[in-house]
Amino acid sequence: MGCMAVTITVDDNPLLLERQVCFALAVANRSVLRIYRRLLDPLGLTHPQYLVMLALWESEPMAVKEIGHVLQLDSATLSPLLKRLEANGLIERRRRGDDERNVDIVLTGAGRDLREQALAIPPAVVGALGVDREVLTELHSVLTKVNAAALRAEQAE
């Protein structure tokens, strides 16, 4: 009895690394975050800290729980970010007078001033990527849909 050769074409192989959405997302994530890291370093921010600052520049004060919800971060991840931003003089924690258990995060003057420097980040990222803004807008739209679908799938479990 002879062995039969099995040929798997690219189209038939669902396990090819280059076809995996998770691989493409992981590589894109690392690549884009490297660009952000280079641009944010002069501002003294890490990318996760930048995300917190973006949320606060959009709306402040914000409760710690609200920031966690908006950024989809748990307390164990968010707390050290807030501590570092506070140590760097960019934010302050304020207990609510009506409920001592709730803590609001507010920007300091330095935190508000940093926004002016941060205005250069989005166009610098676009420039560093070298792709049209329309491509990034489409990518953002697709990723937003994927994230929503993943969240729905997680909640259904």
N, C-alpha and C positions, 0 to 999 in steps of 0.2 A: 504494500500500500504506500502510495506516495503522498507527500504533503502538498496541500493546495496553497498556493501563494495568495495572500489577501492584500489587495491594494486599496488603500483608503485615499480618496481624493481630498483636496483641501475643503471642498464643499460638503463632504460627508463627515468630516472630523469635528465634532462639537467641542473637543478638548484642546484644540490648537490655542496656544497662548495668545497669539495675535488676534484671535476672535473673541477673547474674553473681555466683557465690559469692565469687570473688576480690575483687570490689568491696565486697560486704557485709562480708567479713572485714577488708579494708583500712580501711574507714571505722570499723568497730567497734573495731579495734585502735587507731587514732589517738584515737578518742573516749575509750576506757577508759584509755589510757595518759596522756592529758591529766589525767584525774582522779587517777591514781596520782602523776603528777609533782607536782601541787599538794599532795597529802598527804605525799609522801615528802621534799619539799624541806626542811621543818623538821627532818627527821631527818638531813639531809645525805646522802641516798642518791638515786641514780638508780634507775630501775626495774630495769635489769640487775643493779646492785649489790644491790638488795633481793632479787632471786631467789637470788643467791649466799648472802646472809645467811639466807634462808629454809631453804636446803639445809643450812647449817651449824647453824642452830638446831634442826633436826630430828635431825642426826647429825654429831658431830664426834669426833675429827678425820676429815677426808676428804682423800683424795689428790686432787691437782689433776686427774688423769685422771678420777677418779670424779665430781668436780663437773662437768667438761665433759660426761661421759656423761649425768648426771642432767638437766642443763640443756640438753643437745643443742647445746653450743657448742664450736667448734673452739678450739685453743690460741691462735691469733692473736686471737681475740675475748676469750677468757677471761683471758689474761695481763694486759692493761691493767686489767681490772676488779679483779683481785686486787692489782695494784700500787697502785691508788688506795685500795682498802680497807685495805691495809697502811699506806700513807702517812697515812691518816686514823686509824690506831690501832685499827682494829676487828678485824683478823686478824693472825696471824703465820704465816710459812712455817717449817716445820721439816723438815730432811732426816732421813730415816729412818736410824737407826743401822745397820740390817742391809743397807740398799741406798741409797747416797748419791744415786743417780739419781732416786729417788722422793721427792717433796716432799708432806708433809701440810700441810693448812691447819687452823689452830686459831683459835678465837675468843679475843680478849683479854677482860679484864674489861669494858672499854667495849663490846665487841661483844656480850657476854652481856647487859649492862645495857640495851642498845638494844632488845633483844627486848621489854621491858616497854612501851616507847613504841610499838613496832610492833604490839602487840596491838590497838591502836585502828584500824589500817589496814583490815582486812577489813570490819568493820561500817560504817566511814566510806565505803568504796567502794560497798557495798550501798545505803546511804542516799543517796549522791550519784547513783547510777543510778536510784533510785526504782522499782525493780522487785522483785517478790517473790523471796525466797531460792530458792523452788522453781523459778522460771524460770531463775535462774542455775545451779542444780544441774543442770537439764536441759540448759542450754547447755553446761556443762562436760562432761557426759556425751557429748553429740553431738560436741563439738570433740575430745575424747579419741579417739573412734572415727574421726573424719576424719583426725586426726594419725597414728593407727596405720595406717590405710589408705594414706595418702600415703607413709609410711615403707616399707611393704611394696612399694608401686609403685616407689619409688626404688631399693630393694634388688634388685628384679626386673630392673632395666635393665642 
